[in-house]
Amino acid sequence: MLSGPEGQTTTSEAAASTPGTGRRGAVAPGVPVPLENIMSRYAIPPRDARYAVIVGWDPPMQTLVGQVFDTTRAEDDAACVLWVGLEVQALTTVAALQDALQAYVTLPAAVVAQLQHDQAHTPPRSALQERLLQWLAATRAQPG
Protein backbone atom coordinates (compact mmCIF):
# COMPACT_ATOMS: atom_id res chain seq x y z
CA MET A 1 0.00 0.00 0.00
CA LEU A 2 1.21 3.49 -0.72
CA SER A 3 1.92 5.71 2.24
CA GLY A 4 2.63 9.34 2.83
CA PRO A 5 2.25 12.14 5.35
CA GLU A 6 -1.21 12.88 6.65
CA GLY A 7 -2.97 10.21 4.59
CA GLN A 8 -1.48 11.25 1.29
CA THR A 9 1.10 9.90 -1.07
CA THR A 10 3.32 11.81 -3.43
CA THR A 11 2.79 11.52 -7.15
CA SER A 12 6.19 9.94 -7.51
CA GLU A 13 5.00 7.11 -5.27
CA ALA A 14 1.64 6.89 -7.03
CA ALA A 15 3.35 6.77 -10.44
CA ALA A 16 5.89 4.16 -9.42
CA SER A 17 6.18 1.18 -11.69
CA THR A 18 3.92 -1.75 -11.08
CA PRO A 19 6.19 -4.60 -9.95
CA GLY A 20 6.95 -6.95 -12.77
CA THR A 21 5.49 -4.83 -15.57
CA GLY A 22 7.52 -1.64 -15.84
CA ARG A 23 4.25 0.22 -16.40
CA ARG A 24 3.66 3.58 -14.74
CA GLY A 25 0.51 5.29 -13.53
CA ALA A 26 -0.52 8.66 -14.95
CA VAL A 27 -0.58 11.46 -12.38
CA ALA A 28 0.23 15.16 -12.39
CA PRO A 29 3.84 15.78 -11.26
CA GLY A 30 4.25 17.05 -7.70
CA VAL A 31 0.55 16.93 -6.77
CA PRO A 32 -0.28 14.94 -3.60
CA VAL A 33 -2.96 12.31 -4.18
CA PRO A 34 -5.29 11.46 -1.27
CA LEU A 35 -5.04 7.76 -0.41
CA GLU A 36 -8.79 7.22 -0.54
CA ASN A 37 -8.72 8.02 -4.26
CA ILE A 38 -5.96 5.58 -5.10
CA MET A 39 -6.77 2.19 -6.48
CA SER A 40 -5.05 -0.59 -4.58
CA ARG A 41 -2.77 -2.75 -6.73
CA TYR A 42 -1.17 -6.06 -5.92
CA ALA A 43 1.17 -8.12 -8.12
CA ILE A 44 0.47 -11.84 -7.85
CA PRO A 45 2.66 -14.69 -9.05
CA PRO A 46 0.89 -16.29 -12.04
CA ARG A 47 0.77 -19.97 -12.96
CA ASP A 48 2.82 -19.28 -16.10
CA ALA A 49 5.97 -17.15 -15.57
CA ARG A 50 5.55 -15.33 -18.89
CA TYR A 51 2.59 -13.43 -17.43
CA ALA A 52 2.40 -10.61 -14.91
CA VAL A 53 -0.88 -10.41 -12.97
CA ILE A 54 -2.10 -7.29 -11.16
CA VAL A 55 -5.27 -7.11 -9.08
CA GLY A 56 -6.80 -4.32 -7.05
CA TRP A 57 -9.78 -2.37 -5.81
CA ASP A 58 -10.96 0.80 -7.58
CA PRO A 59 -12.85 2.87 -4.98
CA PRO A 60 -14.59 5.42 -7.26
CA MET A 61 -15.77 2.71 -9.66
CA GLN A 62 -16.54 0.34 -6.76
CA THR A 63 -15.13 -2.62 -8.62
CA LEU A 64 -12.34 -5.10 -8.27
CA VAL A 65 -9.96 -5.09 -11.22
CA GLY A 66 -7.51 -7.53 -12.73
CA GLN A 67 -4.93 -7.26 -15.47
CA VAL A 68 -2.82 -9.92 -17.11
CA PHE A 69 0.21 -8.93 -19.16
CA ASP A 70 2.27 -11.13 -21.45
CA THR A 71 5.81 -10.07 -20.49
CA THR A 72 7.22 -11.49 -23.74
CA ARG A 73 5.43 -8.82 -25.80
CA ALA A 74 7.04 -5.40 -26.09
CA GLU A 75 4.02 -3.28 -27.05
CA ASP A 76 1.65 -2.31 -24.23
CA ASP A 77 -1.49 -2.86 -26.31
CA ALA A 78 -0.42 -6.36 -27.29
CA ALA A 79 0.99 -7.18 -23.85
CA CYS A 80 -2.35 -6.74 -22.04
CA VAL A 81 -4.07 -10.07 -22.66
CA LEU A 82 -6.88 -9.59 -20.11
CA TRP A 83 -8.33 -6.58 -18.28
CA VAL A 84 -11.42 -7.09 -16.15
CA GLY A 85 -13.36 -4.72 -13.91
CA LEU A 86 -13.56 -1.80 -16.32
CA GLU A 87 -17.16 -0.82 -15.62
CA VAL A 88 -18.81 0.60 -12.50
CA GLN A 89 -19.42 -2.28 -10.08
CA ALA A 90 -18.32 -4.81 -12.72
CA LEU A 91 -16.76 -7.19 -10.17
CA THR A 92 -18.15 -6.68 -6.69
CA THR A 93 -16.83 -9.83 -5.01
CA VAL A 94 -13.37 -11.33 -4.75
CA ALA A 95 -14.91 -14.63 -5.93
CA ALA A 96 -16.01 -12.92 -9.17
CA LEU A 97 -12.48 -11.57 -9.66
CA GLN A 98 -11.02 -15.03 -9.05
CA ASP A 99 -13.42 -16.54 -11.59
CA ALA A 100 -12.38 -13.96 -14.18
CA LEU A 101 -8.67 -14.69 -13.63
CA GLN A 102 -8.84 -18.45 -13.08
CA ALA A 103 -6.93 -19.30 -16.27
CA TYR A 104 -3.92 -17.30 -15.06
CA VAL A 105 -3.75 -17.21 -11.26
CA THR A 106 -5.18 -18.37 -7.97
CA LEU A 107 -5.48 -15.46 -5.57
CA PRO A 108 -3.41 -16.07 -2.41
CA ALA A 109 -5.36 -15.92 0.88
CA ALA A 110 -3.42 -12.82 1.99
CA VAL A 111 -4.38 -10.93 -1.19
CA VAL A 112 -8.01 -12.06 -0.86
CA ALA A 113 -8.05 -10.68 2.70
CA GLN A 114 -6.41 -7.41 1.62
CA LEU A 115 -8.85 -6.90 -1.26
CA GLN A 116 -11.78 -7.55 1.07
CA HIS A 117 -10.30 -5.05 3.54
CA ASP A 118 -9.79 -2.45 0.79
CA GLN A 119 -13.37 -2.92 -0.36
CA ALA A 120 -14.85 -2.77 3.16
CA HIS A 121 -12.97 0.42 4.02
CA THR A 122 -13.93 2.43 0.95
CA PRO A 123 -15.10 5.93 1.84
CA PRO A 124 -18.26 7.22 0.16
CA ARG A 125 -17.83 8.74 -3.27
CA SER A 126 -17.33 12.49 -3.39
CA ALA A 127 -19.91 14.68 -5.13
CA LEU A 128 -17.46 15.16 -8.00
CA GLN A 129 -16.96 11.40 -8.38
CA GLU A 130 -20.74 10.91 -8.46
CA ARG A 131 -21.14 13.58 -11.14
CA LEU A 132 -18.34 12.11 -13.26
CA LEU A 133 -19.86 8.64 -13.04
CA GLN A 134 -23.27 10.04 -14.06
CA TRP A 135 -21.61 11.77 -17.01
CA LEU A 136 -19.81 8.57 -17.97
CA ALA A 137 -23.04 6.56 -17.85
CA ALA A 138 -24.83 9.16 -19.96
CA THR A 139 -22.11 9.25 -22.63
CA ARG A 140 -22.02 5.46 -22.85
CA ALA A 141 -25.80 5.35 -23.29
CA GLN A 142 -25.63 7.60 -26.37
CA PRO A 143 -25.45 5.77 -29.72
CA GLY A 144 -22.41 6.21 -31.91
C-alpha positions in Angstrom: 0.0 0.0 0.0 1.2 3.5 -0.7 1.9 5.7 2.2 2.6 9.3 2.8 2.3 12.1 5.4 -1.2 12.9 6.7 -3.0 10.2 4.6 -1.5 11.2 1.3 1.1 9.9 -1.1 3.3 11.8 -3.4 2.8 11.5 -7.1 6.2 9.9 -7.5 5.0 7.1 -5.3 1.6 6.9 -7.0 3.3 6.8 -10.4 5.9 4.2 -9.4 6.2 1.2 -11.7 3.9 -1.7 -11.1 6.2 -4.6 -10.0 7.0 -7.0 -12.8 5.5 -4.8 -15.6 7.5 -1.6 -15.8 4.2 0.2 -16.4 3.7 3.6 -14.7 0.5 5.3 -13.5 -0.5 8.7 -14.9 -0.6 11.5 -12.4 0.2 15.2 -12.4 3.8 15.8 -11.3 4.2 17.1 -7.7 0.5 16.9 -6.8 -0.3 14.9 -3.6 -3.0 12.3 -4.2 -5.3 11.5 -1.3 -5.0 7.8 -0.4 -8.8 7.2 -0.5 -8.7 8.0 -4.3 -6.0 5.6 -5.1 -6.8 2.2 -6.5 -5.1 -0.6 -4.6 -2.8 -2.7 -6.7 -1.2 -6.1 -5.9 1.2 -8.1 -8.1 0.5 -11.8 -7.9 2.7 -14.7 -9.1 0.9 -16.3 -12.0 0.8 -20.0 -13.0 2.8 -19.3 -16.1 6.0 -17.2 -15.6 5.5 -15.3 -18.9 2.6 -13.4 -17.4 2.4 -10.6 -14.9 -0.9 -10.4 -13.0 -2.1 -7.3 -11.2 -5.3 -7.1 -9.1 -6.8 -4.3 -7.1 -9.8 -2.4 -5.8 -11.0 0.8 -7.6 -12.9 2.9 -5.0 -14.6 5.4 -7.3 -15.8 2.7 -9.7 -16.5 0.3 -6.8 -15.1 -2.6 -8.6 -12.3 -5.1 -8.3 -10.0 -5.1 -11.2 -7.5 -7.5 -12.7 -4.9 -7.3 -15.5 -2.8 -9.9 -17.1 0.2 -8.9 -19.2 2.3 -11.1 -21.4 5.8 -10.1 -20.5 7.2 -11.5 -23.7 5.4 -8.8 -25.8 7.0 -5.4 -26.1 4.0 -3.3 -27.0 1.6 -2.3 -24.2 -1.5 -2.9 -26.3 -0.4 -6.4 -27.3 1.0 -7.2 -23.8 -2.3 -6.7 -22.0 -4.1 -10.1 -22.7 -6.9 -9.6 -20.1 -8.3 -6.6 -18.3 -11.4 -7.1 -16.1 -13.4 -4.7 -13.9 -13.6 -1.8 -16.3 -17.2 -0.8 -15.6 -18.8 0.6 -12.5 -19.4 -2.3 -10.1 -18.3 -4.8 -12.7 -16.8 -7.2 -10.2 -18.2 -6.7 -6.7 -16.8 -9.8 -5.0 -13.4 -11.3 -4.8 -14.9 -14.6 -5.9 -16.0 -12.9 -9.2 -12.5 -11.6 -9.7 -11.0 -15.0 -9.0 -13.4 -16.5 -11.6 -12.4 -14.0 -14.2 -8.7 -14.7 -13.6 -8.8 -18.5 -13.1 -6.9 -19.3 -16.3 -3.9 -17.3 -15.1 -3.7 -17.2 -11.3 -5.2 -18.4 -8.0 -5.5 -15.5 -5.6 -3.4 -16.1 -2.4 -5.4 -15.9 0.9 -3.4 -12.8 2.0 -4.4 -10.9 -1.2 -8.0 -12.1 -0.9 -8.0 -10.7 2.7 -6.4 -7.4 1.6 -8.8 -6.9 -1.3 -11.8 -7.6 1.1 -10.3 -5.1 3.5 -9.8 -2.4 0.8 -13.4 -2.9 -0.4 -14.8 -2.8 3.2 -13.0 0.4 4.0 -13.9 2.4 0.9 -15.1 5.9 1.8 -18.3 7.2 0.2 -17.8 8.7 -3.3 -17.3 12.5 -3.4 -19.9 14.7 -5.1 -17.5 15.2 -8.0 -17.0 11.4 -8.4 -20.7 10.9 -8.5 -21.1 13.6 -11.1 -18.3 12.1 -13.3 -19.9 8.6 -13.0 -23.3 10.0 -14.1 -21.6 11.8 -17.0 -19.8 8.6 -18.0 -23.0 6.6 -17.8 -24.8 9.2 -20.0 -22.1 9.3 -22.6 -22.0 5.5 -22.9 -25.8 5.4 -23.3 -25.6 7.6 -26.4 -25.4 5.8 -29.7 -22.4 6.2 -31.9 
